[in-house]
């Protein structure tokens, strides 16, 4: 996982503002299939938004950590049910 500086994070947040979520984590949670789809999306786009279906903030934070660890991606932002990730190609 790449550690982003504050300036890099702010820049990526600006780029992500107009993006739509490309992957949704549903009621069944973070499955292997969802992780695989997130991986494909990161390869194709580098910067993606994910919509998390859980109302629990701690659950969403855990998912964000698990995704970043499994795919070696960097968390950019977690606001509400939206998670923003970055992984350079």
C-alpha positions in Angstrom: 0.0 0.0 0.0 1.3 3.4 -1.0 1.2 6.1 1.7 -0.3 9.2 0.2 0.7 12.7 1.3 -2.0 15.2 2.2 -1.5 17.0 -1.1 -1.8 13.8 -3.1 -5.0 12.8 -1.2 -6.6 16.2 -1.8 -5.8 16.0 -5.5 -7.3 12.5 -5.8 -10.4 13.6 -3.9 -10.9 16.3 -6.5 -10.5 13.9 -9.3 -12.9 11.4 -7.7 -15.6 14.0 -7.1 -17.2 13.5 -10.5 -16.8 9.7 -10.5 -19.7 7.3 -10.0 -19.3 4.2 -7.9 -18.2 1.3 -10.1 -18.6 -1.5 -7.5 -21.2 -2.0 -4.8 -20.7 -4.0 -1.6 -24.2 -5.5 -0.9 -25.9 -7.2 2.0 -23.7 -10.2 1.9 -20.6 -8.1 2.6 -17.1 -8.2 1.2 -16.9 -11.5 -0.7 -14.1 -12.9 -2.8 -16.1 -12.1 -5.9 -16.5 -8.4 -4.8 -12.8 -8.2 -4.1 -12.0 -9.6 -7.5 -14.3 -7.0 -9.2 -12.6 -4.2 -7.2 -9.3 -5.5 -8.4 -10.4 -5.4 -12.0 -11.8 -1.9 -11.6 -8.6 -0.6 -10.0 -6.5 -2.1 -12.9 -8.7 -0.4 -15.4 -9.2 3.0 -13.7 -6.6 3.4 -10.9 -9.0 5.7 -9.0 -12.4 4.3 -8.1 -15.5 4.8 -5.9 -17.2 1.9 -4.1 -20.6 2.1 -2.6 -20.9 0.2 0.7 -24.3 -1.2 1.6 -23.7 -1.3 5.4 -25.2 1.4 7.7 -22.4 0.6 10.3 -19.4 3.0 10.0 -17.1 0.5 11.7 -18.1 -2.2 9.2 -17.3 0.2 6.3 -14.0 1.1 7.8 -13.1 -2.6 8.2 -14.0 -3.3 4.6 -11.8 -0.3 3.5 -8.9 -1.7 5.5 -9.4 -5.3 4.1 -9.7 -4.1 0.5 -6.5 -2.0 0.8 -4.6 -4.8 2.4 -5.7 -7.4 0.0 -5.2 -5.4 -3.2 -2.3 -3.1 -2.1 -4.4 -0.1 -2.8 -4.4 3.3 -0.9 -7.5 4.7 0.8 -8.3 8.2 -0.4 -11.6 9.0 1.3 -14.4 7.4 3.3 -17.4 9.7 3.4 -20.8 8.2 4.2 -21.3 5.0 2.3 -18.7 5.9 -0.4 -15.2 4.6 -0.3 -12.5 6.0 -2.7 -9.5 3.9 -3.5 -6.3 4.5 -5.6 -3.8 2.1 -7.0 -1.4 3.2 -9.6 -1.1 1.0 -12.7 
